[in-house]
Amino acid sequence: TAERGRTTNGNLERTPGLWERVMTPIGGGASCTYLFGEPAKPEGFMTLWMRDRSSGHPAPLIASDWVATTPAALDRMIALITDHSSMCDRFEWSGGPEDPLLFGAAEQRFDIGGQLITLNRILDVKAAFEARGYPPSFNGALHLEILDPLIEKNSGKWIVHVENGR
């Protein structure tokens, strides 16, 4: 996840508590995590679970987390999701508007089932920009003026220089 987090917006560093949420389906039950690529050099993973199927009817297939760092891993994930279509009437996951799963599937039928708007407070602007990952080929500068009435050291004019993703 760290590799994807360096190049994609919206990813959080996983704490043990977040990993527990990823691996434990809502309402109990079991999840299954699939690893893509060679075990020594994985290209991605996907943690899946299904809602209750005791009625015999199809139920949603849910991805509680996933990462694909190569097109091959993304293609295999989409094939895995498709392989569940006889048991699952839909696929659910959380993602942003630029999520690769939205655009990698052959059929692009999707509905937005809800939105979760969060607020994250940056405590140290300098450290946040230095620690954030950028695409390796990115070069540029961003000029900002920040007014932070709660944390004085964040206020001021900032210039963020990025060369080769650093």
C-alpha positions in Angstrom: 0.0 0.0 0.0 2.9 2.4 0.6 3.9 2.3 -3.1 0.4 3.1 -4.2 0.0 5.8 -1.5 3.1 7.6 -2.8 1.5 8.1 -6.2 -2.3 8.2 -5.5 -4.4 10.7 -3.6 -6.6 9.6 -0.7 -4.6 6.7 0.7 -3.9 6.6 4.4 -0.9 4.9 6.1 -2.3 1.8 7.7 -2.1 1.4 11.5 -2.8 -2.0 13.2 -6.4 -0.7 13.8 -7.0 0.1 10.2 -5.6 -3.3 9.1 -8.1 -4.9 11.6 -11.0 -3.0 9.9 -9.8 -4.1 6.5 -9.6 -7.8 7.5 -12.8 -8.0 9.5 -16.1 -7.8 7.5 -18.8 -5.6 8.8 -21.2 -7.8 10.8 -18.7 -10.7 11.2 -17.9 -13.5 8.8 -14.7 -14.2 7.0 -12.7 -12.3 4.4 -10.2 -13.7 1.9 -7.1 -11.8 0.8 -5.6 -12.6 -2.7 -2.0 -11.7 -3.5 -1.1 -10.9 -7.1 2.4 -11.4 -8.5 5.3 -13.3 -7.0 5.2 -13.6 -3.2 8.7 -12.1 -2.9 7.7 -9.1 -5.1 3.9 -8.7 -4.9 2.2 -6.5 -7.5 -1.0 -6.1 -5.5 -3.6 -7.6 -3.2 -7.3 -7.6 -2.7 -9.3 -8.4 0.4 -12.9 -9.6 -0.4 -15.9 -10.8 1.5 -19.6 -11.5 0.6 -22.7 -10.5 2.4 -25.0 -13.3 3.7 -26.1 -15.6 1.0 -28.3 -17.9 3.2 -31.4 -17.0 1.2 -29.7 -18.5 -1.9 -29.9 -15.2 -3.8 -26.9 -13.3 -5.1 -25.3 -10.9 -2.7 -22.7 -8.1 -3.1 -19.0 -8.9 -3.3 -17.2 -6.4 -1.2 -13.6 -5.3 -1.4 -12.5 -3.9 1.9 -9.1 -3.0 0.5 -7.0 -3.4 -2.6 -3.8 -2.2 -4.3 -2.6 -2.9 -7.8 0.8 -1.5 -8.7 0.9 -3.0 -12.2 -1.6 -3.2 -15.1 -1.3 -7.0 -14.9 -2.4 -7.0 -11.2 -5.3 -4.7 -12.0 -6.4 -7.0 -14.9 -6.3 -10.0 -12.7 -8.3 -8.3 -10.0 -11.0 -7.4 -12.5 -11.0 -11.0 -13.7 -11.4 -12.2 -10.0 -14.3 -9.9 -9.5 -15.9 -11.1 -12.7 -15.4 -14.7 -11.7 -17.8 -14.1 -8.8 -20.7 -12.9 -11.0 -22.7 -16.1 -10.6 -22.8 -15.7 -6.8 -22.7 -11.9 -6.5 -25.2 -9.4 -8.0 -22.9 -6.4 -7.6 -19.4 -5.3 -6.5 -18.9 -2.7 -3.8 -15.7 -0.9 -2.7 -14.7 2.5 -1.5 -12.7 4.7 -3.9 -12.3 8.1 -5.4 -13.3 9.5 -8.8 -9.9 8.5 -10.3 -10.0 4.9 -9.0 -8.5 2.5 -11.5 -11.2 -0.1 -10.8 -13.8 2.4 -12.3 -12.1 2.5 -15.6 -10.4 -0.9 -15.9 -13.6 -3.0 -16.3 -15.0 -3.9 -19.7 -18.4 -2.7 -18.7 -18.5 0.7 -17.0 -21.8 0.6 -15.1 -21.5 2.0 -11.7 -23.6 3.9 -9.1 -22.3 6.1 -6.3 -23.9 4.5 -3.2 -22.8 7.1 -0.8 -20.2 9.7 0.1 -17.9 9.9 3.1 -16.5 13.4 3.5 -13.7 13.6 6.0 -11.6 16.4 7.4 -8.0 15.7 8.1 -6.0 18.5 9.9 -2.4 19.0 8.9 -0.4 19.7 12.0 2.9 20.4 10.3 2.7 21.8 6.7 6.4 21.4 6.0 6.6 17.8 7.2 3.4 16.9 5.3 4.7 18.1 2.0 8.1 16.5 2.6 6.6 13.1 3.5 4.0 13.0 0.8 4.7 10.9 -2.3 4.6 12.3 -5.8 4.7 10.5 -9.2 8.3 9.8 -10.1 8.2 11.8 -13.3 6.6 14.9 -11.6 8.6 18.1 -11.7 7.2 21.5 -10.7 6.6 24.1 -8.1 3.5 25.1 -6.1 3.2 28.5 -4.5 0.9 28.7 -1.5 -0.2 31.1 1.2 -1.6 29.4 4.2 -3.5 31.1 7.0 -3.8 28.8 10.0 -5.2 30.6 13.1 -4.6 27.5 15.3 -1.1 26.5 14.4 1.1 29.5 13.8 4.1 27.7 12.2 1.8 26.6 9.4 0.9 30.2 8.4 2.9 32.0 5.7 4.0 31.7 2.2 5.2 28.3 1.1 6.9 27.1 -2.1 6.8 23.4 -2.7 9.5 22.3 -5.2 9.3 18.8 -6.6 11.9 17.2 -8.8 11.7 13.6 -10.1 8.9 12.9 -7.5 10.9 14.2 -4.5 
